[in-house]
């Protein structure tokens, strides 16, 4: 009886079900119901369906529904809704296909252009956007306020500030959004003087204009002007605070960042993120964790930026228990672990903390592996005793067509050093200079000198140092001195030590290293002379200390 009653009970209307729809699968079922019930002529219902598809980032479902309808029967407003959704959530070619359909069956209006121009700006695609501009001129909608503002933003993203300014100057009355857009065009192009000139011309400034100008000064590194403008603000917003906090953090001034952070009353997730990231990026992982613990007490939902900053701090500490706790925390707050930045951070954190098994699983699960992820895995293997695997990963990276950068070559040369791969180390050093045209830095030279020195090739190592452009790096002389100690080469050891005395006159370790070379061959008179020289210069060796953990 109950089954019969349930079967006879009418199903809820499609409009009601649309309000309950939460998944792409549900959208597909509603699509089928609309077709089955013959509701495809109810355009108000279809507009709600298109809005639901947009909210779930599934514009292709709405597009497929429209494609089954007679082309001339679909209202332009509905086509524009689907076009805007495709522009936001789909590749540019899908949005352009919908625009072409509109042009064949109707005449695009001013609502057809802004979202499509924003999609072109994201790519950015100057040729397609310019063609859309030409189409807007032919249709007479190029002077529409929204179309003109979208064109200004598009040309700005394509680094065509001149074209953006010409459009802005052609506007009869510029809107508040247009003023913001032209300021951001100049900010993004690095022309802060023109940005300020526009800012000063705004007849009635709002908080968005002030925020944009403060952000512009921060972005170009002029923190003094940014702070001065910030102090002039009629209303000092959280966004302006956060911009300045990020600027101070980037400049390494965490004290200034903390003072601003403490003055901010209503801290949002962005302000917390800027502070935690600042401490992590400047090498203060414990301070980053302290701020994060304060953040947790506020019961605010974390975003991907906070998670990435937290993982950076954990990577610096190398705390495997904390790394496991962070993974649990990510799952608890339903952070998307497939997000490219989060997944790369997880790989880096687990590799640096020694959980290479977990790091490998995450690394292999990545749909696209980039240079940063390869570098993280290679560093992990270097740190935890499997340098040969780091070299294998480097070869795999090259096979995938990725171009190694400065940091990757530092890691692979370090791996060759740890694994004793002399010929491969020399090969990669040459590859860096000749194939990838990367100018070796002091760390690269130090790695190669250390590798050659360890295996007794001290003359070759010395020649490498002499070939360095400019003043040789102290690390290179230190590596050569270490090789001389290992192999008892007094003459080269003295040369390396004297160079180190010049560049690091207060470093007691260099004097001790030279005295150790003499001590190893029982030249105690020379040991006494080196020690006397230290005493005469007031240089003392820092006493070692042992910490017992209970």
C-alpha positions, 0 to 999 in steps of 0.5 A: 500500500505504501509503495502504491501511495509513493508511486502515485504521489506527484514528483516535485516541480522542476523549479523546486528541484532546481533550488535543491540541486547541489551536484553536476549529476543532479543537473544532468537528471534535471536536464533529462526531466526538462526534455522528457516533460517538454519544458524546453519552451519555458524560457524563465525555467531555462534561465533558472536552469542556466543559473544553477549550471553556472553556480555548479561550474557546469555550463556545458550542461546548459549549453547542451540543452540550448543546442537541442533547441531551434536556434532562432527560438532561444532568446538572446538574454538566455544565450548571453547567460550561457555565454557568460557562464562558459566564459567563466568556467570553460576554455576560451574556445567553448565561449567563442563557439557560443558567441559565433552561434549568437552571431549566426542566429541573432545580433549580439548586444552589449551584454554579449561582450564583457564576460567574453572579453574577461575570458580573453584577458585571462588567457591572455589572447590579444588577437581574439580580444581585438577582433571582439573590439572590432565587432563591438564597434561594428555593432555600435556597442563599443561606447557602452559603459560595461563594454568599454570598461571590459575592453580597458581591463582586457588591454591592460592584461595584455600589457597594452596600456596605451590602447587602454588609456585611449579607450578610457579617455574616449569615455564621456563619463568614466564610472568608478569601476573604469577609474579603478580599471585604468589605475590597475592597468598602470599598476600591472604595467609597473607605471606607478606615476601614471597610476597616481596621476589617474588616482589624483584626477578621480573626482570622488574617490571610494575605498576601492580606489584607495585600496588599488593605489596602496596595492600599486605602491606595494607591488612596485616596492615603494613601501614608503609611499604606500604607508604615506597614502595609507595614513591619508585614507579616510577609512583604513580598510582591511584590504589596505592593511593586508596589502601593506602587511604583505609588502613589509613581509616581502621586504623582510620587515616582519616587525613592521608587518606585525605592528600593522597586523596588531592594529587591525581589529577585524582580521579576515582570512587574507590578513591571517594568511599574509602574516603566516606566509610572511613568517614562513617565507622569511625563515621564522617557522615557529612564529608562523605556527604561533600566529596559526595557533591564534588563527585557529582560536578565531574559528575561521575556515582556512583557505589554500593560502594559509594551508600552503604557508603552514606546510612551508613552515612545517617543511622548514622544521622537518617535523613529520608528526606536524606534517601528519597533523596538517594532512588531517587538518586539510581533510577536516576542513575539506580543502581541495587536495587536488589544488595544484598549490596544495598538492605541490605543498604536500609533496614538498612538506612530506619530502622535507620531513622525511616521509618519502613514501607518502611524498612519492604517492602524492607526487605520482598522483599529480596530473601535471608535475612541474619543476617545483615538485621535481625539485621538492622530491629531489631535495627530499632524497638528498636530505634523507640519504637517497641521492641516486634517486634524486639524480634519476628524478632529474633525468626523468624531469628532462624526459618530460620536457621540463626545463630545469632552473637555477634551484634544480641545478643546485639540488642535482649538483648536491645530489651528485656530490652526496652520491659521488657521481663526479662525471655526472656532476661535471656533465650537469654543470656544463649542461647548465651553462651551455644548453640552458644558458644559466649563469652558475652562481656561487652555490653551483661552483661550491657544489662542483668544487666540493665534489671534485675535492672529495675525490682528490681532484684538487687541481681541477677544483682550484682551476674551477675557482679561478675560472669563476667570473668576479670574486669567488664565493666563500663557499667555493674556497671552503669546499676546496679547503675541506678537500685539502684537509681530506687529502692532506694538500698543504699548499692548496690548503694554505691558498684556500685558507688565506683567501678565506681569511680575506673574505671572512676575517672573523670566521674562526673555523677557517683558522681551525681548518688550516691548523688541522691540516698541519696537525694531520702531518704533525707540523705542530710549529705551524699549528702554534703559529695559526693559533697565535695568529687567531689570538693576535686578531682576537678570534676565538672558536665558539665552544661546542654544546650538546643538547640531550632530549628527554 
